[in-house]
Amino acid sequence: MRISLLIAPLLLTACSYLPSIPHLSPYKMDIRQGNYVSPEMREKIKIGMTRQQIRYVLGTPLLNDPFHQNRWDYVYRLIQEEKLVEQHRLTLIFEGDSLAKIEEDNPATK
């Protein structure tokens, strides 16, 4: 009984060495956050469209600032293996109910 009590901690400490072995490393899943706006969806957006038309094409915006209700932000990020791989940002600015301006960051691929 005493021998098994001494061997158990040694075996458990040996398991802490496993993450350094490449084929036994833990799985890190891809993390996709935000609204993905495809090039086809982006081409459908035109100046003068209403909020309802844009919501139909792109969906509800990720960021809807209560202090700037004339601005919608569509943000998308892809993280793979704890590294930022892709990031897109599309900002739509309205005057009244119609789209007045489109601001777009180029896709940053690292």
C-alpha positions as CSV (number, residue, x, y, z in Angstrom):
1,M,0.0,0.0,0.0
2,R,2.8,2.4,0.9
3,I,4.6,1.6,-2.3
4,S,1.6,2.5,-4.4
5,L,1.3,5.8,-2.5
6,L,4.8,6.6,-3.4
7,I,4.6,5.6,-7.0
8,A,1.3,7.5,-7.8
9,P,2.9,11.0,-7.4
10,L,5.8,10.0,-9.6
11,L,3.5,8.8,-12.3
12,L,1.4,12.0,-12.1
13,T,4.5,14.3,-12.4
14,A,5.6,12.3,-15.5
15,C,2.3,13.2,-17.2
16,S,3.2,16.9,-16.9
17,Y,5.9,16.4,-19.5
18,L,3.4,15.4,-22.2
19,P,2.7,18.9,-23.7
20,S,6.3,19.1,-25.0
21,I,5.7,16.1,-27.2
22,P,4.3,17.5,-30.5
23,H,1.9,14.7,-31.4
24,L,0.3,14.8,-27.9
25,S,-0.2,18.6,-27.7
26,P,-3.7,19.8,-26.8
27,Y,-6.1,20.7,-29.7
28,K,-6.6,24.4,-30.2
29,M,-9.8,25.1,-32.1
30,D,-10.2,28.0,-34.6
31,I,-12.1,30.9,-33.1
32,R,-14.3,32.9,-35.4
33,Q,-15.8,36.0,-34.0
34,G,-18.1,38.6,-35.5
35,N,-19.9,39.1,-38.8
36,Y,-18.2,37.6,-41.8
37,V,-19.0,39.8,-44.9
38,S,-18.1,38.0,-48.1
39,P,-17.1,39.9,-51.2
40,E,-20.4,39.0,-52.8
41,M,-22.3,40.5,-49.8
42,R,-20.2,43.6,-49.9
43,E,-20.9,44.2,-53.6
44,K,-24.7,44.2,-52.9
45,I,-24.3,47.2,-50.6
46,K,-24.9,50.6,-52.3
47,I,-25.1,54.2,-51.1
48,G,-28.7,55.2,-50.6
49,M,-29.9,51.8,-49.3
50,T,-32.1,51.7,-46.3
51,R,-31.2,50.2,-42.9
52,Q,-33.7,47.4,-43.5
53,Q,-32.2,46.5,-46.9
54,I,-28.7,46.4,-45.4
55,R,-29.8,44.3,-42.5
56,Y,-31.4,41.9,-45.0
57,V,-28.1,41.5,-46.9
58,L,-25.5,41.6,-44.1
59,G,-27.5,40.7,-41.0
60,T,-27.5,42.6,-37.6
61,P,-24.3,44.5,-37.0
62,L,-21.9,43.2,-34.4
63,L,-21.4,46.7,-32.8
64,N,-24.4,49.0,-32.5
65,D,-23.3,52.0,-30.5
66,P,-26.1,53.7,-28.6
67,F,-24.2,57.0,-28.7
68,H,-23.7,56.8,-32.5
69,Q,-26.9,55.3,-33.9
70,N,-26.1,56.4,-37.4
71,R,-23.1,54.1,-37.4
72,W,-23.0,50.3,-37.9
73,D,-19.8,48.3,-37.5
74,Y,-19.4,44.8,-38.9
75,V,-16.2,43.2,-37.5
76,Y,-14.8,39.8,-38.1
77,R,-11.8,38.0,-36.6
78,L,-10.3,34.6,-37.2
79,I,-7.8,33.2,-34.6
80,Q,-6.0,30.0,-35.3
81,E,-3.6,28.4,-32.8
82,E,-3.7,31.6,-30.7
83,K,-2.6,33.8,-33.6
84,L,-4.7,36.4,-35.4
85,V,-5.0,35.1,-39.0
86,E,-7.7,37.3,-40.5
87,Q,-9.4,40.5,-39.6
88,H,-12.0,42.6,-41.5
89,R,-13.9,45.7,-40.5
90,L,-16.8,47.3,-42.4
91,T,-18.3,50.5,-41.1
92,L,-21.6,51.9,-42.5
93,I,-22.7,55.5,-41.8
94,F,-26.3,56.5,-42.2
95,E,-28.0,59.9,-42.7
96,G,-31.6,59.4,-41.5
97,D,-32.6,55.9,-42.8
98,S,-30.4,55.8,-45.9
99,L,-26.7,54.8,-46.2
100,A,-24.4,57.8,-46.7
101,K,-20.9,56.4,-46.4
102,I,-19.0,53.1,-46.4
103,E,-15.7,52.7,-44.7
104,E,-13.8,49.5,-45.1
105,D,-10.5,48.2,-43.9
106,N,-8.6,45.9,-46.3
107,P,-8.5,42.3,-45.1
108,A,-5.4,42.0,-42.9
109,T,-4.0,38.5,-43.5
110,K,-0.9,37.7,-41.4
